């Protein structure tokens, strides 16, 4: 019985080590992650620059939506 448990333990340990090693050595998609982070940073910077204009646009849109909803209920 102990031999089976030892064999299962060694198999599991070897399997886990191989999976971790494969995960750490794979380089697929790292360029995509970097490009996505850069794009998100650019969007945040642009949103900060045009913050006042975006707030004004949203205020106007919500005002029109509320006016339209009020008129539809009346």
PETABEL-V417302 format. One record per residue. N is the residue number from 1. RES is the residue in one letter. OMEGA is omega in radians with two decimals (999 if undefined). BURIAL is + if it has 24 or more other ideal C-beta (glycine too) atoms within 12 Angstrom, else -. Layout:
n->N res->RES omega->OMEGA burial->BURIAL
n->N res->RES omega->OMEGA burial->BURIAL
This chain:
n->1 res->X omega->-3.13 burial->-
n->2 res->X omega->3.12 burial->-
n->3 res->X omega->3.11 burial->-
n->4 res->X omega->3.14 burial->-
n->5 res->X omega->3.09 burial->-
n->6 res->X omega->3.13 burial->-
n->7 res->X omega->3.12 burial->-
n->8 res->X omega->3.13 burial->-
n->9 res->X omega->-3.14 burial->-
n->10 res->X omega->3.11 burial->-
n->11 res->X omega->-3.14 burial->-
n->12 res->X omega->3.14 burial->-
n->13 res->X omega->3.13 burial->-
n->14 res->X omega->3.14 burial->-
n->15 res->X omega->-3.13 burial->-
n->16 res->X omega->3.12 burial->-
n->17 res->X omega->3.11 burial->-
n->18 res->X omega->3.14 burial->-
n->19 res->X omega->3.12 burial->-
n->20 res->X omega->3.13 burial->-
n->21 res->X omega->3.11 burial->-
n->22 res->X omega->-3.13 burial->-
n->23 res->X omega->-3.10 burial->-
n->24 res->X omega->-3.09 burial->-
n->25 res->X omega->3.13 burial->-
n->26 res->X omega->-3.14 burial->-
n->27 res->X omega->3.13 burial->-
n->28 res->X omega->3.02 burial->-
n->29 res->X omega->-3.11 burial->-
n->30 res->X omega->3.10 burial->-
n->31 res->X omega->3.12 burial->-
n->32 res->X omega->3.13 burial->-
n->33 res->X omega->3.13 burial->-
n->34 res->X omega->-3.13 burial->-
n->35 res->X omega->3.11 burial->-
n->36 res->X omega->3.12 burial->-
n->37 res->X omega->3.12 burial->-
n->38 res->X omega->3.13 burial->-
n->39 res->X omega->3.10 burial->-
n->40 res->X omega->3.10 burial->-
n->41 res->X omega->3.12 burial->-
n->42 res->X omega->3.13 burial->-
n->43 res->X omega->3.13 burial->-
n->44 res->X omega->3.12 burial->-
n->45 res->X omega->3.14 burial->-
n->46 res->X omega->3.11 burial->-
n->47 res->X omega->3.10 burial->-
n->48 res->X omega->-3.14 burial->-
n->49 res->X omega->-3.08 burial->-
n->50 res->X omega->-3.07 burial->-
n->51 res->X omega->-3.10 burial->-
n->52 res->X omega->3.14 burial->-
n->53 res->X omega->3.12 burial->-
n->54 res->X omega->3.11 burial->-
n->55 res->X omega->3.12 burial->-
n->56 res->X omega->3.11 burial->-
n->57 res->X omega->3.14 burial->-
n->58 res->X omega->3.11 burial->-
n->59 res->X omega->3.11 burial->-
n->60 res->X omega->-3.14 burial->-
n->61 res->X omega->-3.13 burial->-
n->62 res->X omega->3.09 burial->-
n->63 res->X omega->3.12 burial->-
n->64 res->X omega->3.11 burial->-
n->65 res->X omega->3.13 burial->-
n->66 res->X omega->3.11 burial->-
n->67 res->X omega->3.12 burial->-
n->68 res->X omega->3.13 burial->-
n->69 res->X omega->3.12 burial->-
n->70 res->X omega->3.11 burial->-
n->71 res->X omega->-3.14 burial->-
n->72 res->X omega->3.12 burial->-
n->73 res->X omega->-3.07 burial->-
n->74 res->X omega->999 burial->-
